[in-house]
Amino acid sequence: MDKLDSKLRELIVTFRKLRDPEKGCPWDKEQDFKSIASCAIEESYEVADAIEREDFDDLKAELGDLLFQIIFHSEMAKEKDLFTLEEVIEEINSKLIRRHPHVFDDGNVKDAKDSLRIWEDIKAEERSEKYLNSVMDDVPKNLPSLTRTKKLQKRATRVGFDWSNSKEILEKIDEEIAELKNEDAKSNKEGIAEEIGDVLFTLIRLSGYYDLEPEDIIRKTNLKFENRFRKMENEAKSMETSLDKMDLKELEKLWQSIK
């Protein structure tokens, strides 16, 4: 722990030099909470990408970048007398202890699902203490849209507003697709956009029913498409041609030949 404390202190000292009013880096000095908010999101995605690729050397580097974002925001907060990094650490430590009574108290759990239920119950109690007007109030608006959709749906589910089984969700998907086809037949662009949204929203609920992460699903689908398309390009090269010189029928045949 002493080595960890020492390395953390070194990083903080490095950061403070970057923000030094006289000798610091011009870019680092002019940043504020809003200007670098997107950086934390970007670094989080790069962490996820390294995990997906199982590149653990890269993961180590990306976790460092994400840690730097935490320190960046914490130090800017300290400059404004808002809070400190120590308080950030204390806050998350207290939260972990509070939401794991089965570990730090006398509670018992049957399995991971039961543990998650306890976490969510305590989280709901904490939200109720904030005197929010709606269960939807504190769902962050800047979350990736698929993730935010799942969170909104989970909140609705906690008060009983949900389908009973996957069959009902699939029936709703069929209903929404029928409405989409109706808008498409009318070439109603605004209606088409609305119905596509309804289809996507219901599909995300189906993923949630099976405890699947929609962001993971679409990321893997994107990767599958990308890899398959690259194989098409390579196959076309081996045929001494390129995809842009092939007609749609030839492209479809090539696509189907590559799995």
N, C-alpha and C positions, 0 to 999 in steps of 0.2 A: 504493500500500500504506500510506503514511503516513496518508492520509485514513481508510482503513479501520481502521487501528489506533486512530486518534483517536476514531472513532465507536464502536468497540467499548469503549474505555475509558470513554467517556461513558455508555454503557448500563450498564456495571458499576457506575459511581459512582451512577447513578440507582437501581439495584437495592439497593445497600448503604444508601442513604438510606431506602428502603422497609423495610429490615430493622433499621434503627437501633433499639437497645433503648429509647431515650428518646423520640425524635421520629419514629420510623417509623410505618408504617401498621399498625393493630392486626391486620388480617386477614393481611397479609404476614408479620408477625412470628410469628404462631402456627402457620404452616404447617410441615410436615415432609415427608420423602420420600413417605410413604404418602398423606398427605392431598391431595397435588397430582399423584399418579401418573396419575390419570385425565385430568388436564388436558392432559398431553402427548399422550395418545391422541386426545383430542377435537381438539386443534389439528392433529394429523396428518391426521385425517379432513377437517377444514376446508380444509387445503392441497389434498388430493385432490379435494375438491368444486370448489374454484376452478379447478383444472386441467381438470376435466371440463367446466366451464362456459366455459372459455377466457376467464375474467375475470382478466386479468393485473394489473390494479390491485388487485383483491382478493387475488390470489396474493401480491403484494408484502407486503400487510398481514398475511396469514396466515403467511407465512414469518417475519415479524418476531415474531409471537406464538409460533411454534415455537422460534425462537432464544431468546426470553425464557425458555422452559421449560428449555432447556439451561443457560442461565446460572443460573436459579433453583436447579436441582439441584447444579450445580457449586459455587456459592457456599455452599449449605448444607453441602456436603461439606467445603469449605474451613473453615467455622466449626467443624467437628468434627475437623479435621486428618486427613481421609480422603484427599482428593486435591484438585487445583485445576483450573481451566479450562485452564490451560496444559498440564497433564498429559493432559487429555481430548483436546486438539488434537494433542498429540504422539502419543498412542495411535492416533488414527485416521490420522494421517499415516504413521506407521510401518507400520500395517496395509495401507494402500493401496500403499505401496512394496513390501512383502513379498509381497503377493498379485498384483503385476503385474511379475513377473520379465522378461516379454517387452518391457516398456517401460523399466524401470530396470536391467536386466541384459542378458545376451546371448541370452535366450530368443526364440523365434519363434512366432507363431500364424498359423493359416490364415484364420480369420474370427472373428466375435463368439462363435459357439458354442464354438470351441476356447478362446477367452479365458475363457469362463464355466467350461469344464471345468477349466482351470488354477486358477481361483479356488476352485472347489469342492474340488479335490484338496488344495490348500494348507490350506483351511479344515478338511478332514478330518484332516490331519496335526496341526494345532493342537489339535483336539479330542482326538486320541489322546494328546497330551502332558499332557492334564488328568487322565488316568487315570480316565476315566468308566467306569461299569459297563455302560452300554448306549449304543448310537448314538442312543437316544431321550432320553438324560438331560438335555441342555441345550436342548431345544426349549421356549421360554418358554410357560408355562401360561396367561399372560394375553393371548396373541395372540388376535385375532378367530378364532372357531372354524373358519371356512373356510380361513383362511390357515394355522392350526396343522395342520389336517388335511393340507393339501398338503405342509407341511414334514415331517410324520411319514411320509407316503408316500414322499417323496424319500429320506429316510434308509433306509427299507426297500428302496427300489429300488437304492441304492448297494451293498447286499450281495446283490443278485440276487433279492430276494423281490418279484416283480412279474409282471404279465401280459406276454406277448410282443408282443401287437398289440392294436389297437382292437377287433377282432372278438371277442377273448376277453373284453375288458372289457364290451362290449355284451351278450355272452351272460350275464355275471355280473349285469348290471343286470336283464336279463329274469328271471334266477333269483331275485333279491332282490324284484322286483315280484310274482312268483308267490307268494313267501312272505308278502309284505305282504297280498296278496289273501286268502290263507288265514287270516291273523290277523283281517282285517277281517270275514270270514265268521263268525268265532267271536265278534266284538265284543270281542276281547281288547285292551283299551286299552294295557296294558303291552307286549304283543307287537307291537301296531301301532306304538308309539313306537320299539321296538327295530328293527323292520324299516324304518321310515322312515329311521332313522339309517343303516342298512346301505345303503339306496338312495342317500342323499345322499353317503355316504362313497365309494361306487363311482362316482357321477357326477363327484365331484371328481377322482378318479383319471383319468377320461376327459379332463377339462379339462387336467390336468397332462400327459397323453400328448401333447396337441397344443400344449403350452407356453402354455396360456391361464390367466389368473388368475381363480379362482372369485369372488373379491371384485368384480373388474371386471365379470364376467358378470352377477352378481345385481344389482349397482348399475345397470347399463344396462337390465336387465330391469325393475327397479323404476321407473326413469325412463320407460321406454316405457309401462308400465302407468299411471303417474301422468298422463302427457301425454294418453294416450288417454282416460282417465277424465275429465279436465278437459274434453276435447272433447265427451264425452257430456253433461256438465253444461251446457256452453254450448249444445249442440244442443237440449237439453230446454228451456232458457230461451227459445230462439228459437221453440219450439213452444208457448210460454206455459204450461209445466208444469215439473215438477221430477222428478228420478229417484225420489224416495220415493213419488211418486204413480203410478208405472208398475208394472205387474206384471212378473214374471220374463220372460215371453215378449217383452214390449215392450222390456225392458232388453237382452235378448240380441239382438234385431233391431237395436236402436240400436248396440250394441257392434260387431256385424258390419258395420254400414254405415260405421263410422269406422276408417280404417286409418292 
